Amino acid sequence: MLAKLMGILDIAFALSLIFIKLDILLKVVVVLSILVFFKALIFFSNIASIIDMVCILVVIVSIIFGANILLIVIFLWFLQKGLFSLFA
């Protein structure tokens, strides 16, 4: 059950990355970034959590300086990770 909730969080975060490109609801993206960051801190020994932390830093930089091409890769990372957690 916990894995499914984390999968939903990853999917919600991935979909919220669209808001950065549209420059709307950035507070939602920041809140979801913080939640995913804390989730990554809990499971820090896992390599996927370390990748999550790096992705969160890139997302925060993208919010400050504007969207970049890495957001597509981050979107795909969190979407596939969330889908695997949700349906595994």
For each residue, the residues with C-beta under 8 A, 3 or more apart:
1: 4 5
2: 5 6
3: 6 7 85 88
4: 1 7 8 85 86
5: 1 2 8 9
6: 2 3 9 10 39 82 85
7: 3 4 10 11 81 82 83 84 85 86 87
8: 4 5 11 12 82 86
9: 5 6 12 13 32 35 36 39 82
10: 6 7 13 14 36 78 79 81 82 85
11: 7 8 14 15 78 79 82 83 86
12: 8 9 15 16 32 82
13: 9 10 16 17 32 33 35 36 78 82
14: 10 11 17 74 75 76 77 78 79 82
15: 11 12 18 79
16: 12 13 19 25 28 29 32
17: 13 14 20 21 29 59 71 74 75 78
18: 15 21 22 75
19: 16 22 23 24 25 26 28 29
20: 17 23 26 29 59 62 63 67 71
21: 17 18 67 71
22: 18 19
23: 19 20 26
24: 19
25: 16 19 28 29
26: 19 20 23 29 30 63
27: 30 31
28: 16 19 25 31 32
29: 16 17 19 20 25 26 32 33 59 63
30: 26 27 33 34 60 63
31: 27 28 34 35
32: 9 12 13 16 28 29 35 36
33: 13 29 30 36 37 56 59 60
34: 30 31 37 38
35: 9 13 31 32 38 39
36: 9 10 13 32 33 39 40 52 56 78
37: 33 34 40 41 52 53 56
38: 34 35 41 42
39: 6 9 35 36 42 43 49 52
40: 36 37 43 44 49 50 52 53 56
41: 37 38 44 49 53
42: 38 39 49
43: 39 40 46 48 49
44: 40 41 49 50
45: 49
46: 43 49 50
47: 50 51
48: 43 51 52 81
49: 39 40 41 42 43 44 45 46 52 53
50: 40 44 46 47 53 54
51: 47 48 54 55 77
52: 36 37 39 40 48 49 55 56 78
53: 37 40 41 49 50 56 57
54: 50 51 57 58
55: 51 52 58 59 74 77 78
56: 33 36 37 40 52 53 59 60
57: 53 54 60 61
58: 54 55 61 62 70 71 74
59: 17 20 29 33 55 56 62 63 71 74
60: 30 33 56 57 63 64
61: 57 58 64 65
62: 20 58 59 65 66 67 68 70 71
63: 20 26 29 30 59 60
64: 60 61
65: 61 62 68
66: 62
67: 20 21 62 71
68: 62 65 71
69: 72 73
70: 58 62 73 74
71: 17 20 21 58 59 62 67 68 74 75
72: 69 75 76
73: 69 70 76 77
74: 14 17 55 58 59 70 71 77 78
75: 14 17 18 71 72 78 79
76: 14 72 73 79 80
77: 14 51 55 73 74 80 81
78: 10 11 13 14 17 36 52 55 74 75 81 82
79: 10 11 14 15 75 76 82 83
80: 76 77 83 84
81: 7 10 48 77 78 84 85
82: 6 7 8 9 10 11 12 13 14 78 79 85 86
83: 7 11 79 80 86 87
84: 7 80 81 87 88
85: 3 4 6 7 10 81 82 88
86: 4 7 8 11 82 83
87: 7 83 84
88: 3 84 85
